[in-house]
Amino acid sequence: MLRLTTGLTALLLTTGGALAAAVPAAPAGLAAPPPAAVADTAPPVLGDVTVTPDAVAVSGLDLVPVTVAVRLTDESGVIEIGDGIGATSPFVILERVSGGTKYTDGAELRLTSGTAQDGVWSATIQVPSTWSGRWAVSRVRAVDGQGRELDVDPRGSGPAAEFTVKGTHVPAVSMQFVPDPLVGDGRLTLKGRFYYQDTGKGIPHQPIFFGYDNQCVEHPSPANGSTAADGTFSKVYPKGDGHLRCVGILRPSNIVTAPAFIVATSGHPRVKPVVTASADRTAVPPGTKVTFTGTVAPWSVTNVQLQEKVDGAWRTVAEGSVGDASRFSLAVTPKGTGAHHYRVTAPSDVVGVSRTIVVQVNPAGSGAGDGDGSGTLPITGSPVSSMAGGGLVLVVAGIGLALLGRRRRVAPVPVDR
């Protein structure tokens, strides 16, 4: 998904000319035929771009209207059409060029005078105090009835259409996640405070919007929360994950499919995944594949790695994706006889690690190579009343190593625009 608050590189489309074939002169005494009609092969043409008024003063949570107007001409006519980037053409992009952090916002245009062939398209934007600084129209996009596009930075072809905002008593917001990091898919709390930058005083009983993932940039919704008397807020998610969260004070949006804010902040919780893992067998003969399966929480974690401890260091020997029901499956064929130590990790802000699983690879012909993951060795063949001392030692050692592999290592359970 593309967020209109992200800076967009302007693309200037050149206009292709149409060549008309020469018509031979008519014989004397005959009227010349009318010239052939020329198809519309040119995109819309940009005329004047204006901003009214060109300077406003805004305080606190107030909003002041500013109107952007664009003249567009086109033989077949400019149309309103969704263009696949989250807005309806024609639209403009506004960019703060000085007086604050670089920031862009968008507004869809509507025909307010004239015709689709020669008309003025405009949008009235409710400007907040947080827009303090100098702004310019940095992009105009329009499409005609033939599907030809105008996409241009108007500053490259004439005087810049600019306006200045003087913001005072500007609101701000702080936000944090508790706990940090989130362990698995446990309870997650989003909390913070809305306040005024100049006084530090909280903004009391203010309707606010809590957004999750694409709600923060799509699908405008009404306020769904409120600040307390001191400006603080809190929202609890019984099962947390690593997806985007946002909170803000809404204002009217000029993009039908996106929310707009006076002030807002957003962030992703840091996550430490919880990984469970087990092996389908823990004692095998050489050359046998061992499969490790398990689960990962939260569900937002998508990748896992199988690691083996070699010479005191963990090395990745297999990687995979987390599938349905947050389950995974990874396979490896241990190399060489002896004890092999494995674990499954889930890369994230803080890496999640499973317990260590020991797989014993027994020499060929030892008779101890069919462990089923239960931690004990199966008994096969007819009972033997007496056994050679050396064979008994090997069996007992095999049982001990397999049982050791079952012992679980308890994993320690330990955010503005």
Secondary structure, 3 states (H helix, E strand, C coil): CCCCCCCCCCCCCCCCCCCCCCCCCCCCCCCCCCCCCCCCCCCCEEEEEEEECCEEEEECCCEEEEEEEEEEECCCCEECEECCCCCEECEEEEEEEECCCCCEEEEECEEEEECCCEEEEEEEEEEEHHHCEEEEEEEEEEEECCCCEEEECHHHCCCCCEEEEEEECCEEEEEEEECCCEECCCCEEEEEEEEECCCCCECCCCEEEEEEHHHHCCCCCCCCEECCCCCEEEEEECCCCCCCEEEEEEECCCCCCCCEEEEEEEECCCEECEEEEEECCCEECCCCCEEEEEEEECCCCCEEEEEEEECCEEEEEEEEECCHHHEEEEEECCCCCEEEEEEEEECCCCCEECCCEEEEECCCCCCCCCCCCCCCCCCCCCCCCCCCHHHHHHHHHHHHHHHHHHCCCCCCCCCCC
